[in-house]
């Protein structure tokens, strides 16, 4: 059964290389078809199905 609890890990700036590294470790993208235009986050799931997100705080109103 896949978990539905999400935790967020803020990694400024959002890096395609970081997401690729996590995917190489077994994570996979979740609900990418539901993202808004130009998202500042990526939702991933670990090999056990636990969801987490990588957030680009560089685009946050506070600037991170």
PyMOL Python script that loads the backbone (N, CA, C, O; Angstrom):
from pymol import cmd

cmd.read_pdbstr("""\
ATOM      1  N   UNK A   1       0.846  -1.176   0.000  1.00  0.00           N
ATOM      2  CA  UNK A   1       0.000   0.000   0.000  1.00  0.00           C
ATOM      3  C   UNK A   1       0.889   1.236   0.000  1.00  0.00           C
ATOM      4  O   UNK A   1       1.875   1.296   0.734  1.00  0.00           O
ATOM      5  N   UNK A   2       0.547   2.201  -0.806  1.00  0.00           N
ATOM      6  CA  UNK A   2       1.304   3.429  -0.897  1.00  0.00           C
ATOM      7  C   UNK A   2       0.903   4.367   0.234  1.00  0.00           C
ATOM      8  O   UNK A   2      -0.276   4.486   0.567  1.00  0.00           O
ATOM      9  N   UNK A   3       1.905   5.038   0.826  1.00  0.00           N
ATOM     10  CA  UNK A   3       1.630   5.996   1.880  1.00  0.00           C
ATOM     11  C   UNK A   3       1.083   7.290   1.320  1.00  0.00           C
ATOM     12  O   UNK A   3       1.318   7.617   0.157  1.00  0.00           O
ATOM     13  N   UNK A   4       0.361   8.022   2.133  1.00  0.00           N
ATOM     14  CA  UNK A   4      -0.179   9.293   1.685  1.00  0.00           C
ATOM     15  C   UNK A   4       0.373  10.457   2.496  1.00  0.00           C
ATOM     16  O   UNK A   4      -0.014  11.605   2.279  1.00  0.00           O
ATOM     17  N   UNK A   5       1.270  10.171   3.425  1.00  0.00           N
ATOM     18  CA  UNK A   5       1.873  11.227   4.230  1.00  0.00           C
ATOM     19  C   UNK A   5       2.990  11.864   3.422  1.00  0.00           C
ATOM     20  O   UNK A   5       3.834  11.169   2.857  1.00  0.00           O
ATOM     21  N   UNK A   6       2.988  13.186   3.372  1.00  0.00           N
ATOM     22  CA  UNK A   6       4.004  13.906   2.620  1.00  0.00           C
ATOM     23  C   UNK A   6       4.889  14.692   3.570  1.00  0.00           C
ATOM     24  O   UNK A   6       4.411  15.264   4.550  1.00  0.00           O
ATOM     25  N   UNK A   7       6.168  14.718   3.278  1.00  0.00           N
ATOM     26  CA  UNK A   7       7.088  15.598   3.962  1.00  0.00           C
ATOM     27  C   UNK A   7       7.797  16.387   2.893  1.00  0.00           C
ATOM     28  O   UNK A   7       7.945  15.910   1.768  1.00  0.00           O
ATOM     29  N   UNK A   8       8.235  17.578   3.218  1.00  0.00           N
ATOM     30  CA  UNK A   8       8.890  18.417   2.225  1.00  0.00           C
ATOM     31  C   UNK A   8      10.333  18.657   2.616  1.00  0.00           C
ATOM     32  O   UNK A   8      10.655  18.850   3.788  1.00  0.00           O
ATOM     33  N   UNK A   9      11.178  18.642   1.634  1.00  0.00           N
ATOM     34  CA  UNK A   9      12.581  18.954   1.815  1.00  0.00           C
ATOM     35  C   UNK A   9      12.898  20.120   0.897  1.00  0.00           C
ATOM     36  O   UNK A   9      12.872  19.981  -0.326  1.00  0.00           O
ATOM     37  N   UNK A  10      13.197  21.264   1.482  1.00  0.00           N
ATOM     38  CA  UNK A  10      13.458  22.458   0.683  1.00  0.00           C
ATOM     39  C   UNK A  10      14.900  22.477   0.224  1.00  0.00           C
ATOM     40  O   UNK A  10      15.825  22.432   1.035  1.00  0.00           O
ATOM     41  N   UNK A  11      15.081  22.543  -1.064  1.00  0.00           N
ATOM     42  CA  UNK A  11      16.416  22.545  -1.646  1.00  0.00           C
ATOM     43  C   UNK A  11      16.496  23.690  -2.648  1.00  0.00           C
ATOM     44  O   UNK A  11      16.127  23.526  -3.811  1.00  0.00           O
ATOM     45  N   UNK A  12      16.979  24.854  -2.199  1.00  0.00           N
ATOM     46  CA  UNK A  12      17.075  25.968  -3.140  1.00  0.00           C
ATOM     47  C   UNK A  12      18.375  25.908  -3.913  1.00  0.00           C
ATOM     48  O   UNK A  12      19.395  25.539  -3.330  1.00  0.00           O
ATOM     49  N   UNK A  13      18.399  26.247  -5.181  1.00  0.00           N
ATOM     50  CA  UNK A  13      17.234  26.320  -6.050  1.00  0.00           C
ATOM     51  C   UNK A  13      16.856  24.925  -6.531  1.00  0.00           C
ATOM     52  O   UNK A  13      17.657  23.993  -6.460  1.00  0.00           O
ATOM     53  N   UNK A  14      15.640  24.796  -7.017  1.00  0.00           N
ATOM     54  CA  UNK A  14      15.183  23.507  -7.546  1.00  0.00           C
ATOM     55  C   UNK A  14      16.145  23.077  -8.631  1.00  0.00           C
ATOM     56  O   UNK A  14      16.416  23.825  -9.571  1.00  0.00           O
ATOM     57  N   UNK A  15      16.648  21.892  -8.499  1.00  0.00           N
ATOM     58  CA  UNK A  15      17.682  21.423  -9.417  1.00  0.00           C
ATOM     59  C   UNK A  15      17.242  20.159 -10.125  1.00  0.00           C
ATOM     60  O   UNK A  15      16.896  19.159  -9.497  1.00  0.00           O
ATOM     61  N   UNK A  16      17.263  20.225 -11.446  1.00  0.00           N
ATOM     62  CA  UNK A  16      16.950  19.025 -12.213  1.00  0.00           C
ATOM     63  C   UNK A  16      17.938  17.926 -11.882  1.00  0.00           C
ATOM     64  O   UNK A  16      17.584  16.747 -11.877  1.00  0.00           O
ATOM     65  N   UNK A  17      19.173  18.305 -11.605  1.00  0.00           N
ATOM     66  CA  UNK A  17      20.190  17.314 -11.250  1.00  0.00           C
ATOM     67  C   UNK A  17      19.849  16.634  -9.924  1.00  0.00           C
ATOM     68  O   UNK A  17      20.058  15.430  -9.778  1.00  0.00           O
ATOM     69  N   UNK A  18      19.326  17.392  -8.955  1.00  0.00           N
ATOM     70  CA  UNK A  18      18.965  16.810  -7.662  1.00  0.00           C
ATOM     71  C   UNK A  18      17.790  15.852  -7.813  1.00  0.00           C
ATOM     72  O   UNK A  18      17.789  14.766  -7.232  1.00  0.00           O
ATOM     73  N   UNK A  19      16.796  16.253  -8.591  1.00  0.00           N
ATOM     74  CA  UNK A  19      15.655  15.370  -8.828  1.00  0.00           C
ATOM     75  C   UNK A  19      16.124  14.114  -9.546  1.00  0.00           C
ATOM     76  O   UNK A  19      15.692  13.012  -9.209  1.00  0.00           O
ATOM     77  N   UNK A  20      17.007  14.267 -10.535  1.00  0.00           N
ATOM     78  CA  UNK A  20      17.547  13.106 -11.250  1.00  0.00           C
ATOM     79  C   UNK A  20      18.309  12.189 -10.294  1.00  0.00           C
ATOM     80  O   UNK A  20      18.211  10.966 -10.393  1.00  0.00           O
ATOM     81  N   UNK A  21      19.069  12.782  -9.366  1.00  0.00           N
ATOM     82  CA  UNK A  21      19.820  11.982  -8.382  1.00  0.00           C
ATOM     83  C   UNK A  21      18.859  11.181  -7.511  1.00  0.00           C
ATOM     84  O   UNK A  21      19.086   9.999  -7.253  1.00  0.00           O
ATOM     85  N   UNK A  22      17.791  11.822  -7.062  1.00  0.00           N
ATOM     86  CA  UNK A  22      16.807  11.124  -6.232  1.00  0.00           C
ATOM     87  C   UNK A  22      16.124  10.009  -7.004  1.00  0.00           C
ATOM     88  O   UNK A  22      15.855   8.938  -6.460  1.00  0.00           O
ATOM     89  N   UNK A  23      15.843  10.270  -8.288  1.00  0.00           N
ATOM     90  CA  UNK A  23      15.229   9.231  -9.117  1.00  0.00           C
ATOM     91  C   UNK A  23      16.188   8.062  -9.326  1.00  0.00           C
ATOM     92  O   UNK A  23      15.754   6.911  -9.384  1.00  0.00           O
ATOM     93  N   UNK A  24      17.471   8.341  -9.437  1.00  0.00           N
ATOM     94  CA  UNK A  24      18.459   7.263  -9.561  1.00  0.00           C
ATOM     95  C   UNK A  24      18.505   6.408  -8.304  1.00  0.00           C
ATOM     96  O   UNK A  24      18.846   5.227  -8.359  1.00  0.00           O
ATOM     97  N   UNK A  25      18.159   7.015  -7.167  1.00  0.00           N
ATOM     98  CA  UNK A  25      18.134   6.288  -5.898  1.00  0.00           C
ATOM     99  C   UNK A  25      16.826   5.527  -5.689  1.00  0.00           C
ATOM    100  O   UNK A  25      16.656   4.841  -4.680  1.00  0.00           O
ATOM    101  N   UNK A  26      15.896   5.651  -6.653  1.00  0.00           N
ATOM    102  CA  UNK A  26      14.663   4.871  -6.571  1.00  0.00           C
ATOM    103  C   UNK A  26      13.391   5.677  -6.437  1.00  0.00           C
ATOM    104  O   UNK A  26      12.301   5.106  -6.447  1.00  0.00           O
ATOM    105  N   UNK A  27      13.499   6.998  -6.311  1.00  0.00           N
ATOM    106  CA  UNK A  27      12.291   7.827  -6.226  1.00  0.00           C
ATOM    107  C   UNK A  27      11.660   7.925  -7.613  1.00  0.00           C
ATOM    108  O   UNK A  27      12.330   7.715  -8.624  1.00  0.00           O
ATOM    109  N   UNK A  28      10.368   8.247  -7.652  1.00  0.00           N
ATOM    110  CA  UNK A  28       9.709   8.467  -8.930  1.00  0.00           C
ATOM    111  C   UNK A  28       8.745   9.636  -8.781  1.00  0.00           C
ATOM    112  O   UNK A  28       8.283   9.946  -7.683  1.00  0.00           O
ATOM    113  N   UNK A  29       8.451  10.280  -9.909  1.00  0.00           N
ATOM    114  CA  UNK A  29       7.575  11.447  -9.927  1.00  0.00           C
ATOM    115  C   UNK A  29       6.134  11.069  -9.648  1.00  0.00           C
ATOM    116  O   UNK A  29       5.660  10.019 -10.081  1.00  0.00           O
ATOM    117  N   UNK A  30       5.439  11.935  -8.919  1.00  0.00           N
ATOM    118  CA  UNK A  30       4.043  11.708  -8.545  1.00  0.00           C
ATOM    119  C   UNK A  30       3.189  12.856  -9.069  1.00  0.00           C
ATOM    120  O   UNK A  30       3.537  14.022  -8.880  1.00  0.00           O
ATOM    121  N   UNK A  31       2.094  12.544  -9.715  1.00  0.00           N
ATOM    122  CA  UNK A  31       1.083  13.528 -10.129  1.00  0.00           C
ATOM    123  C   UNK A  31       1.647  14.675 -10.962  1.00  0.00           C
ATOM    124  O   UNK A  31       1.148  15.796 -10.864  1.00  0.00           O
ATOM    125  N   UNK A  32       2.656  14.433 -11.767  1.00  0.00           N
ATOM    126  CA  UNK A  32       3.249  15.520 -12.552  1.00  0.00           C
ATOM    127  C   UNK A  32       2.264  16.124 -13.529  1.00  0.00           C
ATOM    128  O   UNK A  32       2.415  17.282 -13.920  1.00  0.00           O
ATOM    129  N   UNK A  33       1.261  15.366 -13.929  1.00  0.00           N
ATOM    130  CA  UNK A  33       0.246  15.902 -14.836  1.00  0.00           C
ATOM    131  C   UNK A  33      -0.701  16.872 -14.137  1.00  0.00           C
ATOM    132  O   UNK A  33      -1.516  17.517 -14.796  1.00  0.00           O
ATOM    133  N   UNK A  34      -0.605  16.983 -12.823  1.00  0.00           N
ATOM    134  CA  UNK A  34      -1.487  17.866 -12.058  1.00  0.00           C
ATOM    135  C   UNK A  34      -0.779  19.136 -11.576  1.00  0.00           C
ATOM    136  O   UNK A  34      -1.380  19.939 -10.862  1.00  0.00           O
ATOM    137  N   UNK A  35       0.484  19.329 -11.952  1.00  0.00           N
ATOM    138  CA  UNK A  35       1.248  20.504 -11.528  1.00  0.00           C
ATOM    139  C   UNK A  35       0.702  21.756 -12.204  1.00  0.00           C
ATOM    140  O   UNK A  35       0.179  21.688 -13.316  1.00  0.00           O
ATOM    141  N   UNK A  36       0.823  22.901 -11.532  1.00  0.00           N
ATOM    142  CA  UNK A  36       0.459  24.160 -12.187  1.00  0.00           C
ATOM    143  C   UNK A  36       1.528  24.522 -13.218  1.00  0.00           C
ATOM    144  O   UNK A  36       2.597  23.912 -13.238  1.00  0.00           O
ATOM    145  N   UNK A  37       1.250  25.510 -14.075  1.00  0.00           N
ATOM    146  CA  UNK A  37       2.287  25.955 -15.005  1.00  0.00           C
ATOM    147  C   UNK A  37       3.499  26.486 -14.227  1.00  0.00           C
ATOM    148  O   UNK A  37       3.338  27.185 -13.227  1.00  0.00           O
ATOM    149  N   UNK A  38       4.676  26.161 -14.676  1.00  0.00           N
ATOM    150  CA  UNK A  38       5.930  26.607 -14.049  1.00  0.00           C
ATOM    151  C   UNK A  38       5.952  26.345 -12.540  1.00  0.00           C
ATOM    152  O   UNK A  38       6.087  27.289 -11.762  1.00  0.00           O
ATOM    153  N   UNK A  39       5.823  25.102 -12.116  1.00  0.00           N
ATOM    154  CA  UNK A  39       5.811  24.801 -10.676  1.00  0.00           C
ATOM    155  C   UNK A  39       7.164  25.093 -10.039  1.00  0.00           C
ATOM    156  O   UNK A  39       8.199  25.032 -10.703  1.00  0.00           O
ATOM    157  N   UNK A  40       7.149  25.411  -8.747  1.00  0.00           N
ATOM    158  CA  UNK A  40       8.385  25.612  -7.990  1.00  0.00           C
ATOM    159  C   UNK A  40       8.635  24.424  -7.055  1.00  0.00           C
ATOM    160  O   UNK A  40       9.323  24.549  -6.041  1.00  0.00           O
ATOM    161  N   UNK A  41       8.067  23.280  -7.414  1.00  0.00           N
ATOM    162  CA  UNK A  41       8.208  22.078  -6.604  1.00  0.00           C
ATOM    163  C   UNK A  41       8.120  20.847  -7.500  1.00  0.00           C
ATOM    164  O   UNK A  41       7.643  20.902  -8.634  1.00  0.00           O
ATOM    165  N   UNK A  42       8.600  19.735  -6.947  1.00  0.00           N
ATOM    166  CA  UNK A  42       8.449  18.430  -7.577  1.00  0.00           C
ATOM    167  C   UNK A  42       8.053  17.462  -6.473  1.00  0.00           C
ATOM    168  O   UNK A  42       8.704  17.410  -5.429  1.00  0.00           O
ATOM    169  N   UNK A  43       6.991  16.698  -6.693  1.00  0.00           N
ATOM    170  CA  UNK A  43       6.572  15.678  -5.733  1.00  0.00           C
ATOM    171  C   UNK A  43       7.136  14.352  -6.200  1.00  0.00           C
ATOM    172  O   UNK A  43       6.962  13.954  -7.352  1.00  0.00           O
ATOM    173  N   UNK A  44       7.814  13.677  -5.289  1.00  0.00           N
ATOM    174  CA  UNK A  44       8.404  12.371  -5.561  1.00  0.00           C
ATOM    175  C   UNK A  44       7.906  11.380  -4.525  1.00  0.00           C
ATOM    176  O   UNK A  44       7.346  11.769  -3.500  1.00  0.00           O
ATOM    177  N   UNK A  45       8.111  10.108  -4.794  1.00  0.00           N
ATOM    178  CA  UNK A  45       7.821   9.054  -3.824  1.00  0.00           C
ATOM    179  C   UNK A  45       9.059   8.186  -3.711  1.00  0.00           C
ATOM    180  O   UNK A  45       9.723   7.903  -4.708  1.00  0.00           O
ATOM    181  N   UNK A  46       9.366   7.767  -2.500  1.00  0.00           N
ATOM    182  CA  UNK A  46      10.508   6.878  -2.300  1.00  0.00           C
ATOM    183  C   UNK A  46      10.117   5.451  -2.697  1.00  0.00           C
ATOM    184  O   UNK A  46       8.953   5.207  -3.016  1.00  0.00           O
ATOM    185  N   UNK A  47      11.057   4.511  -2.686  1.00  0.00           N
ATOM    186  CA  UNK A  47      10.739   3.139  -3.104  1.00  0.00           C
ATOM    187  C   UNK A  47       9.608   2.479  -2.310  1.00  0.00           C
ATOM    188  O   UNK A  47       8.970   1.547  -2.800  1.00  0.00           O
ATOM    189  N   UNK A  48       9.356   2.962  -1.085  1.00  0.00           N
ATOM    190  CA  UNK A  48       8.256   2.417  -0.282  1.00  0.00           C
ATOM    191  C   UNK A  48       6.938   3.139  -0.523  1.00  0.00           C
ATOM    192  O   UNK A  48       5.917   2.785   0.067  1.00  0.00           O
ATOM    193  N   UNK A  49       6.955   4.159  -1.397  1.00  0.00           N
ATOM    194  CA  UNK A  49       5.733   4.887  -1.705  1.00  0.00           C
ATOM    195  C   UNK A  49       5.483   6.115  -0.858  1.00  0.00           C
ATOM    196  O   UNK A  49       4.450   6.766  -1.013  1.00  0.00           O
ATOM    197  N   UNK A  50       6.413   6.455   0.046  1.00  0.00           N
ATOM    198  CA  UNK A  50       6.262   7.647   0.874  1.00  0.00           C
ATOM    199  C   UNK A  50       6.545   8.885   0.029  1.00  0.00           C
ATOM    200  O   UNK A  50       7.604   8.994  -0.591  1.00  0.00           O
ATOM    201  N   UNK A  51       5.607   9.802   0.008  1.00  0.00           N
ATOM    202  CA  UNK A  51       5.745  10.994  -0.820  1.00  0.00           C
ATOM    203  C   UNK A  51       6.532  12.083  -0.098  1.00  0.00           C
ATOM    204  O   UNK A  51       6.458  12.227   1.122  1.00  0.00           O
ATOM    205  N   UNK A  52       7.282  12.839  -0.885  1.00  0.00           N
ATOM    206  CA  UNK A  52       8.003  14.002  -0.374  1.00  0.00           C
ATOM    207  C   UNK A  52       8.154  14.981  -1.518  1.00  0.00           C
ATOM    208  O   UNK A  52       7.972  14.618  -2.680  1.00  0.00           O
ATOM    209  N   UNK A  53       8.484  16.212  -1.200  1.00  0.00           N
ATOM    210  CA  UNK A  53       8.630  17.184  -2.269  1.00  0.00           C
ATOM    211  C   UNK A  53       9.957  17.916  -2.159  1.00  0.00           C
ATOM    212  O   UNK A  53      10.524  18.083  -1.079  1.00  0.00           O
ATOM    213  N   UNK A  54      10.420  18.340  -3.308  1.00  0.00           N
ATOM    214  CA  UNK A  54      11.608  19.174  -3.425  1.00  0.00           C
ATOM    215  C   UNK A  54      11.071  20.538  -3.849  1.00  0.00           C
ATOM    216  O   UNK A  54      10.382  20.652  -4.863  1.00  0.00           O
ATOM    217  N   UNK A  55      11.390  21.574  -3.068  1.00  0.00           N
ATOM    218  CA  UNK A  55      10.820  22.897  -3.295  1.00  0.00           C
ATOM    219  C   UNK A  55      11.920  23.896  -3.611  1.00  0.00           C
ATOM    220  O   UNK A  55      12.976  23.892  -2.979  1.00  0.00           O
ATOM    221  N   UNK A  56      11.664  24.754  -4.598  1.00  0.00           N
ATOM    222  CA  UNK A  56      12.580  25.829  -4.963  1.00  0.00           C
ATOM    223  C   UNK A  56      12.201  27.060  -4.158  1.00  0.00           C
ATOM    224  O   UNK A  56      11.272  27.777  -4.530  1.00  0.00           O
ATOM    225  N   UNK A  57      12.912  27.320  -3.048  1.00  0.00           N
ATOM    226  CA  UNK A  57      12.611  28.475  -2.231  1.00  0.00           C
ATOM    227  C   UNK A  57      13.080  29.773  -2.852  1.00  0.00           C
ATOM    228  O   UNK A  57      12.707  30.851  -2.390  1.00  0.00           O
ATOM    229  N   UNK A  58      13.894  29.686  -3.896  1.00  0.00           N
ATOM    230  CA  UNK A  58      14.368  30.876  -4.570  1.00  0.00           C
ATOM    231  C   UNK A  58      13.247  31.668  -5.216  1.00  0.00           C
ATOM    232  O   UNK A  58      13.388  32.872  -5.434  1.00  0.00           O
ATOM    233  N   UNK A  59      12.131  31.012  -5.527  1.00  0.00           N
ATOM    234  CA  UNK A  59      11.009  31.706  -6.149  1.00  0.00           C
ATOM    235  C   UNK A  59       9.908  32.035  -5.133  1.00  0.00           C
ATOM    236  O   UNK A  59       8.847  32.537  -5.504  1.00  0.00           O
ATOM    237  N   UNK A  60      10.161  31.752  -3.865  1.00  0.00           N
ATOM    238  CA  UNK A  60       9.169  32.068  -2.823  1.00  0.00           C
ATOM    239  C   UNK A  60       9.091  33.573  -2.606  1.00  0.00           C
ATOM    240  O   UNK A  60      10.084  34.274  -2.799  1.00  0.00           O
ATOM    241  N   UNK A  61       7.922  34.084  -2.206  1.00  0.00           N
ATOM    242  CA  UNK A  61       7.790  35.530  -1.971  1.00  0.00           C
ATOM    243  C   UNK A  61       8.828  36.078  -1.006  1.00  0.00           C
ATOM    244  O   UNK A  61       9.269  37.218  -1.150  1.00  0.00           O
ATOM    245  N   UNK A  62       9.222  35.275  -0.021  1.00  0.00           N
ATOM    246  CA  UNK A  62      10.216  35.735   0.952  1.00  0.00           C
ATOM    247  C   UNK A  62      11.630  35.602   0.428  1.00  0.00           C
ATOM    248  O   UNK A  62      12.573  36.092   1.051  1.00  0.00           O
ATOM    249  N   UNK A  63      11.790  34.936  -0.724  1.00  0.00           N
ATOM    250  CA  UNK A  63      13.110  34.742  -1.292  1.00  0.00           C
ATOM    251  C   UNK A  63      13.909  33.661  -0.613  1.00  0.00           C
ATOM    252  O   UNK A  63      15.120  33.561  -0.815  1.00  0.00           O
ATOM    253  N   UNK A  64      13.241  32.837   0.205  1.00  0.00           N
ATOM    254  CA  UNK A  64      13.902  31.721   0.869  1.00  0.00           C
ATOM    255  C   UNK A  64      14.264  32.103   2.216  1.00  0.00           C
ATOM    256  O   UNK A  64      14.836  31.299   2.952  1.00  0.00           O
TER     257      UNK A  64
END
""", "prot")
cmd.dss("prot")
cmd.show_as("cartoon", "prot")
cmd.util.cbc("prot")
cmd.orient("prot")
